[in-house]
Amino acid sequence: MPLAREESSPLFAGTAAGTLRLIFYLALAMVLMVLDHRNGWLWRLRYATAIVVEPVYRLASLPADGFHAMSVAFADRRLLTEQNQRLREDLLLANAKLNRMAAVAEQNQRLKELLDTQHSLDLHVQMARVVGVDMGAYRHRLVINLGARDGIKTGQPVIDARGVVGQVIDVLPNSATVMLVTDPDHAVPVMIQRTGLRTIAYGSRNGQQLTLPNVPMAADVQAGDKLLTSGLGGRFPQGFPVGEITSVGPSASGMFLEAHAQPSADLDRADEVLVLHDLPEPAGPPPPVTPAGPPASDAPAPASTSASPRAALPAAPASPAKALPPAAGTPST
């Protein structure tokens, strides 16, 4: 729809005045462009104007910048949260692996000590793993993963790298129960290493120590003395460490000394143990030796090589004497 004459732009009006104004504006624009290009007059004007207009631009862009900053902050927070969670999980996993490595290293050390004990003692032993623990008020026992199918029998001694653990009291096809030396029902003949005194070490109810209730009053027993198996009874071989005496005092009856000892074996941390298969020594005196002849001191001395062969022969028996004729002047009968 064409615009009416009164609605037309006064700058581009079809009159001569409008055309002159257009030419004037175009010429002014060209002059300003040439002056700005050659002398840079309008650059200073634009620079000054930008100083005034720039705050307006910043104010107008504040909402967009704020929204962008908030989105970046939320994204960074979520990313940092996820990274923190991953790092925390990695740290926990690394700590778990480190603890596992420490446990494996400790287990390897215990196994090495057990193997060293086996080789040093030159005994027929069998390594077993502890699969159960029964540390009640009146029962101090372990369950191992060897049984009758592995050749385990009741009464076999059980040791570890540091000393006597106990003995087998019950055998199943694939497992066996070991009574610890600290069990109240257990007793082991021991010998004090320093003095050679023999006595009996009993278990206790607390499961932490051994009790020696029948030590003579005149016995030389001190804290720190080592207890070894004495070999009496034929159950435990002689010379295995049992414990170390921690205290000595009069018994309740006043007739004996009562000593307490700390077990040598790691009863609380034992994971692997050794089951002895050596036959116990026979009880009682050895059988008499069958005599094989006279003593060497009573044997005849060997013949001298310088004597003649004839001297070595036995003397010939004397022949009977012949009757001699009667002497002269003697009447015959």
ZISULVEN-V612648 format. One record per backbone hydrogen bond with DSSP energy under -0.5 kcal/mol. NH is the residue of the N-H (numbers start at 0). CO is the residue of the C=O. Records with the same first field share a line. If there is no record, write none. Layout:
# ZISULVEN-V612648
NH->CO  CO
This chain:
# ZISULVEN-V612648
6->3
7->3  4
12->9
18->14
19->15
20->16
21->17
22->18
23->19
24->20
25->21
26->22
27->23
28->24
29->25
30->26
31->27
32->28
33->29
34->30
35->31
36->32
37->33
38->34
39->34  35
40->34
43->39  40
44->40
45->41
46->42
47->43
48->44
49->45
50->46
51->47
52->48
53->49
54->50
55->52
56->52
57->53
58->54
59->55
60->56
61->57  58
64->60
65->61
66->62
67->63
68->64
69->65
70->66
71->67
72->68
73->69
74->70
75->71
76->72
77->73
78->74
79->75
80->76
81->77
82->78
83->79
84->80
85->81
86->82
87->83
88->84
89->85
90->86
91->87
92->88
93->89
94->90
95->91
96->92
97->93
98->94
99->95
100->96
101->97
102->98
103->99
104->100
105->101
106->102
107->103
108->104
109->105
110->106
111->107
112->108
113->109
114->110
115->111
116->112
117->113
118->114
119->115
120->116
121->117
122->117
124->122
125->274
127->272
129->270
130->142
131->142
133->140
135->133  138
140->133  138
141->177
142->131
143->175
144->128
147->171
148->172
149->146
150->147
151->146
154->167
155->152
157->165
158->273
159->162
163->240
164->157
165->157
166->178
167->155
168->176
169->176
171->174
175->143
176->169
177->141
178->166
179->139  177
180->164
182->179
185->182
187->200
189->198
190->227
191->196
192->190  225
195->191
198->189
200->187
201->199  210
202->182  185
203->181
206->203
209->260
210->201
211->258
212->210
214->256
218->215
220->218
223->244
224->221
226->242
227->190
228->239
229->188
233->230
238->228
239->236
241->226
242->226
243->261
244->224
245->259
246->259
248->257
250->255
256->214
257->248
258->211  256
259->246
260->209
261->243
263->241
264->163
266->264
269->265
272->127
273->158
274->125
275->156  273
276->123
297->294
298->295
306->303
310->307
311->307
312->308  309
329->326
330->328
